[in-house]
Amino acid sequence: MLNIGSNISDIRIDGSLSALRKDLDAFLEFGLTAAEIPVHGVDAIRNGRCDRHRVAELKSILADYPFRYSTHVPNPLNLMDREDPGLHRDVLYASLECSSAIGASVMAYHPGRYLVEEAFGVRGPVIVTPREKQAFLDYEAQVLQKAADAFPNVTIAMENARPYLHHSPYCYAESPSALAEQVERIARPNVRMTLDFGHLHLSAHFYDFDMTTEISRVARHIAHCHVHDNFGRSVYHTEKIQTHQIPFGRGDSHMPVGWGNIPFKELLSTFILDYQGLLICELRGRYFEKTGEAMERLAMILSDAGALVARDMIKVGGVEQHWI
């Protein structure tokens, strides 16, 4: 049976474990069966080291809930960093240590970027030679091979990236097929893919490829899913204000399922009957109160596709729908 969860927003809880508990309480009320914990959002990592005392506190809290857990690494982590690659490697290992300690089976990881988003404002589009690109890919693969061997109980789920106007291609993982090639290069059973539907939708419009075909190519590598909605229009990195973007259907909105125009039923039907991972409704904090709505709509889509959801029942529009 499939477990539907949501992300704990690192911005929303801002390091507060009491705020984390409140959000987990709300997840129970929403009827979720999984939660994605940002290791950075709970202050579990400081300067490249896992704070084991903090992780013990976190583990104690999570044990009070019946959820299945995944984790997410800090967004700035970049195994293609030029300035301090050792520190980024340390943050990866610290994230894995935290994930393992709390019993998270999957850790979502943003693959290496030739140019990180934080540097977009001071540099133009990145130019990487084929030789440089291969060296970056080889280095990332080597680091992840060793990390996967060191933490065999955690699946490192490499996430497909969103494109940006003017700066793309800044990351090879804007192409799910290219990401799948890197997963195959790494060749470890616990290094697989996070399929981010919102990022996929943006890339499909930006690069003009068919989403269903692309999912079919990479389906065997998918171990984790981030499910959120948008309208497929990419933005410049400077466009940050959601209330300015949404009227024009722009940006990586991270809206609840059904608020944008992603054809979820068509895309999920491509692989969902063979899928055994979590489905995380990765919403922006501004949509927290709509988390239950996102879960309900996703559950209905999954049911229509013939998949079973790990719930006894779920209330949709005030009516109890039973999933067996």
C-alpha positions as CSV (number, residue, x, y, z in Angstrom):
1,M,0.0,0.0,0.0
2,L,1.1,3.5,-0.7
3,N,1.8,6.1,2.0
4,I,1.0,9.7,1.4
5,G,2.8,12.3,3.4
6,S,4.0,15.9,3.3
7,N,7.1,17.9,3.9
8,I,7.9,19.7,7.1
9,S,8.8,23.2,5.9
10,D,12.3,24.2,7.2
11,I,11.2,27.9,6.9
12,R,8.0,27.3,8.8
13,I,9.6,25.5,11.8
14,D,12.9,27.4,11.6
15,G,14.8,25.0,14.0
16,S,12.0,24.8,16.6
17,L,11.3,21.2,17.7
18,S,8.1,22.4,19.4
19,A,6.9,23.8,16.0
20,L,7.9,20.5,14.5
21,R,5.7,18.7,16.9
22,K,2.7,21.0,16.2
23,D,3.1,20.3,12.5
24,L,3.3,16.6,13.0
25,D,0.1,16.8,15.2
26,A,-1.6,18.5,12.2
27,F,-0.3,15.8,9.9
28,L,-2.2,13.3,12.0
29,E,-5.4,15.3,11.8
30,F,-5.0,15.6,8.0
31,G,-4.7,11.8,7.8
32,L,-1.2,11.6,6.5
33,T,0.9,8.4,7.0
34,A,4.3,9.8,6.1
35,A,6.4,12.9,6.8
36,E,9.6,14.3,5.2
37,I,12.0,15.9,7.7
38,P,14.4,18.6,6.6
39,V,17.7,17.8,8.5
40,H,18.7,21.4,8.2
41,G,15.3,22.7,9.4
42,V,15.7,21.0,12.7
43,D,19.3,22.2,13.3
44,A,20.6,18.6,13.1
45,I,23.7,19.7,11.2
46,R,26.2,22.4,12.2
47,N,29.3,23.3,10.1
48,G,29.3,19.9,8.4
49,R,28.8,17.8,11.5
50,C,25.8,15.9,12.8
51,D,24.7,17.2,16.2
52,R,24.0,13.8,17.8
53,H,22.3,15.3,20.9
54,R,19.9,17.2,18.7
55,V,19.3,14.2,16.6
56,A,18.5,12.2,19.8
57,E,15.9,14.8,20.7
58,L,14.5,14.6,17.2
59,K,14.3,10.9,17.3
60,S,12.4,10.9,20.6
61,I,9.8,13.2,19.1
62,L,9.4,11.3,15.9
63,A,8.9,8.0,17.9
64,D,5.7,9.4,19.2
65,Y,4.1,9.3,15.8
66,P,3.1,6.4,13.5
67,F,4.6,8.0,10.3
68,R,7.0,6.6,7.8
69,Y,9.8,9.1,7.5
70,S,12.0,10.4,4.7
71,T,14.5,13.3,5.0
72,H,15.7,16.1,2.8
73,V,19.3,17.5,2.6
74,P,20.0,21.2,2.8
75,N,19.3,22.8,-0.6
76,P,22.7,24.5,-1.0
77,L,24.5,21.1,-0.7
78,N,26.4,20.7,-4.0
79,L,28.8,17.9,-4.7
80,M,30.1,20.0,-7.7
81,D,31.1,22.9,-5.5
82,R,34.4,24.4,-6.6
83,E,35.4,26.4,-3.4
84,D,35.0,23.9,-0.6
85,P,34.1,20.4,-1.9
86,G,35.1,18.8,1.4
87,L,32.6,20.7,3.4
88,H,29.8,19.8,1.0
89,R,30.9,16.1,1.3
90,D,30.8,16.5,5.1
91,V,27.2,17.9,5.0
92,L,26.2,14.9,2.8
93,Y,27.6,12.4,5.3
94,A,26.1,14.4,8.3
95,S,22.7,14.3,6.5
96,L,23.0,10.5,6.1
97,E,24.0,10.0,9.7
98,C,20.9,11.9,10.8
99,S,18.7,10.1,8.4
100,S,19.9,6.7,9.5
101,A,19.6,7.6,13.2
102,I,15.9,8.6,12.9
103,G,15.0,5.6,10.8
104,A,14.3,7.4,7.6
105,S,14.4,4.9,4.7
106,V,14.9,7.6,2.0
107,M,16.9,10.8,1.8
108,A,16.1,13.3,-1.0
109,Y,19.2,14.8,-2.4
110,H,19.6,17.6,-5.0
111,P,22.2,16.5,-7.5
112,G,25.3,18.5,-8.3
113,R,24.9,21.9,-10.1
114,Y,27.6,23.4,-12.3
115,L,26.4,26.7,-11.0
116,V,24.4,27.0,-7.8
117,E,21.3,29.2,-7.6
118,E,22.9,31.3,-4.9
119,A,25.5,32.5,-7.4
120,F,23.1,33.3,-10.2
121,G,23.0,37.0,-9.2
122,V,26.7,37.4,-9.7
123,R,27.4,35.2,-12.7
124,G,25.7,34.8,-16.0
125,P,24.8,31.5,-17.7
126,V,27.3,28.9,-16.8
127,I,29.6,27.5,-19.6
128,V,31.0,24.1,-18.8
129,T,33.1,22.2,-21.3
130,P,32.3,18.5,-22.0
131,R,35.6,17.6,-20.2
132,E,34.7,19.7,-17.1
133,K,31.2,18.3,-17.1
134,Q,32.4,14.7,-17.1
135,A,34.9,15.5,-14.3
136,F,32.1,16.9,-12.2
137,L,29.9,13.9,-12.9
138,D,32.7,11.5,-12.1
139,Y,33.5,13.2,-8.8
140,E,29.8,13.2,-7.7
141,A,29.5,9.6,-8.6
142,Q,32.6,8.6,-6.6
143,V,31.4,10.5,-3.5
144,L,27.9,9.0,-3.7
145,Q,29.3,5.5,-4.2
146,K,31.3,5.8,-0.9
147,A,28.4,7.4,0.9
148,A,25.9,4.8,-0.2
149,D,28.3,2.0,0.9
150,A,28.8,3.7,4.3
151,F,25.0,4.0,4.9
152,P,23.4,1.0,3.2
153,N,20.1,1.4,5.2
154,V,19.3,4.8,3.6
155,T,18.4,5.2,0.0
156,I,19.9,8.4,-1.5
157,A,17.1,9.5,-3.9
158,M,18.6,12.0,-6.4
159,E,15.9,14.6,-7.4
160,N,15.3,15.9,-10.9
161,A,15.9,19.7,-11.0
162,R,13.8,22.6,-12.2
163,P,15.1,24.9,-15.0
164,Y,15.6,28.7,-14.7
165,L,15.3,31.3,-17.4
166,H,18.7,32.6,-18.5
167,H,20.8,30.3,-16.4
168,S,19.7,26.8,-17.6
169,P,21.2,24.3,-18.1
170,Y,22.9,24.9,-14.7
171,C,22.3,21.3,-13.6
172,Y,22.4,18.0,-15.6
173,A,19.4,16.8,-13.5
174,E,17.0,19.1,-15.3
175,S,16.8,16.1,-17.6
176,P,15.4,13.0,-15.8
177,S,17.0,10.8,-18.5
178,A,20.4,12.4,-17.7
179,L,19.8,11.9,-14.0
180,A,19.0,8.3,-14.6
181,E,22.3,7.9,-16.5
182,Q,24.1,9.2,-13.4
183,V,22.2,6.8,-11.2
184,E,23.3,4.0,-13.4
185,R,26.9,5.3,-13.4
186,I,26.9,5.2,-9.6
187,A,25.5,1.6,-9.7
188,R,24.5,1.2,-6.0
189,P,21.2,-0.4,-5.0
190,N,20.5,2.4,-2.5
191,V,21.2,5.3,-4.9
192,R,18.0,5.9,-6.9
193,M,15.7,8.8,-8.0
194,T,13.2,11.2,-6.4
195,L,10.7,12.1,-9.1
196,D,9.6,15.7,-8.5
197,F,6.5,16.2,-10.6
198,G,6.6,20.0,-10.4
199,H,10.2,20.1,-11.6
200,L,9.4,17.6,-14.3
201,H,6.5,19.8,-15.6
202,L,8.7,22.9,-15.7
203,S,11.5,21.1,-17.5
204,A,9.1,19.5,-20.0
205,H,7.8,22.9,-21.1
206,F,11.2,24.5,-21.0
207,Y,13.0,21.8,-23.1
208,D,9.9,20.6,-25.0
209,F,9.8,16.9,-24.1
210,D,7.0,14.5,-23.3
211,M,6.6,13.8,-19.6
212,T,5.0,10.4,-19.9
213,T,7.8,9.2,-22.3
214,E,10.4,10.6,-19.9
215,I,8.9,8.8,-16.9
216,S,8.8,5.6,-18.8
217,R,12.5,5.8,-19.4
218,V,13.4,6.4,-15.8
219,A,10.6,4.5,-14.0
220,R,12.8,1.6,-12.7
221,H,15.0,4.1,-10.8
222,I,12.2,5.9,-9.0
223,A,12.3,5.3,-5.2
224,H,10.6,8.5,-3.9
225,C,8.1,11.1,-5.2
226,H,7.5,14.8,-4.5
227,V,4.0,15.7,-5.6
228,H,3.0,19.3,-6.1
229,D,1.4,21.4,-8.8
230,N,2.3,24.3,-11.1
231,F,1.5,25.7,-14.5
232,G,4.7,24.8,-16.3
233,R,6.1,28.3,-16.7
234,S,9.7,28.8,-15.6
235,V,11.0,32.0,-14.0
236,Y,14.2,34.0,-13.5
237,H,16.0,33.3,-10.3
238,T,15.0,36.8,-9.0
239,E,11.3,36.0,-9.0
240,K,10.6,35.0,-5.5
241,I,7.3,36.5,-4.4
242,Q,4.6,33.8,-4.8
243,T,1.7,36.3,-4.8
244,H,3.3,38.0,-7.8
245,Q,4.0,34.8,-9.7
246,I,0.7,32.9,-9.2
247,P,-1.6,35.3,-11.1
248,F,0.5,34.7,-14.2
249,G,1.0,30.9,-13.6
250,R,4.7,31.2,-13.2
251,G,7.3,29.5,-11.2
252,D,8.0,26.3,-9.1
253,S,4.8,27.0,-7.1
254,H,4.7,23.9,-4.9
255,M,0.9,24.2,-4.9
256,P,-1.5,21.4,-3.7
257,V,-2.5,18.8,-6.3
258,G,-5.3,20.1,-8.5
259,W,-4.3,23.8,-8.2
260,G,-2.2,23.8,-11.4
261,N,-2.4,21.8,-14.6
262,I,-0.1,18.8,-14.2
263,P,-1.8,15.7,-15.5
264,F,-1.2,13.6,-12.4
265,K,-3.4,10.7,-13.3
266,E,-1.7,10.2,-16.7
267,L,1.8,10.5,-15.2
268,L,1.2,8.3,-12.1
269,S,-0.4,5.6,-14.2
270,T,2.9,5.2,-16.0
271,F,4.6,3.5,-13.0
272,I,2.4,3.7,-9.8
273,L,1.3,0.0,-9.8
274,D,4.9,-1.1,-9.4
275,Y,5.9,1.7,-7.0
276,Q,6.7,1.1,-3.4
277,G,8.0,4.4,-2.1
278,L,6.5,7.4,-0.4
279,L,4.4,10.1,-2.0
280,I,5.3,13.4,-0.4
281,C,3.1,16.4,-1.1
282,E,5.9,18.9,-1.0
283,L,4.0,22.2,-0.5
284,R,5.2,25.7,0.3
285,G,4.5,26.7,3.8
286,R,1.9,29.2,2.7
287,Y,-0.3,26.1,1.7
288,F,0.1,24.3,5.0
289,E,-3.7,24.5,5.8
290,K,-4.4,22.9,2.4
291,T,-2.2,19.9,3.1
292,G,-5.2,17.7,3.8
293,E,-6.8,18.8,0.6
294,A,-3.7,17.9,-1.4
295,M,-3.6,14.5,0.2
296,E,-7.3,13.8,-0.5
297,R,-7.0,14.7,-4.1
298,L,-3.9,12.6,-4.6
299,A,-5.6,9.7,-2.9
300,M,-8.5,9.9,-5.3
301,I,-6.2,10.0,-8.3
302,L,-4.3,7.0,-7.0
303,S,-7.5,5.1,-6.4
304,D,-8.6,5.9,-10.0
305,A,-5.3,4.5,-11.2
306,G,-5.9,1.3,-9.4
307,A,-3.4,1.9,-6.5
308,L,-4.1,1.1,-2.9
309,V,-3.5,3.8,-0.2
310,A,-2.3,3.0,3.3
311,R,-5.4,4.3,5.1
312,D,-8.6,2.7,6.5
313,M,-10.6,5.7,5.3
314,I,-10.3,9.3,4.3
315,K,-12.9,12.1,4.3
316,V,-13.4,13.7,1.0
317,G,-15.9,16.5,0.9
318,G,-17.4,15.4,4.2
319,V,-18.0,11.8,2.9
320,E,-16.0,8.9,4.0
321,Q,-14.3,7.1,1.2
322,H,-12.9,3.7,2.1
323,W,-9.6,2.4,0.6
324,I,-9.0,-1.3,1.2
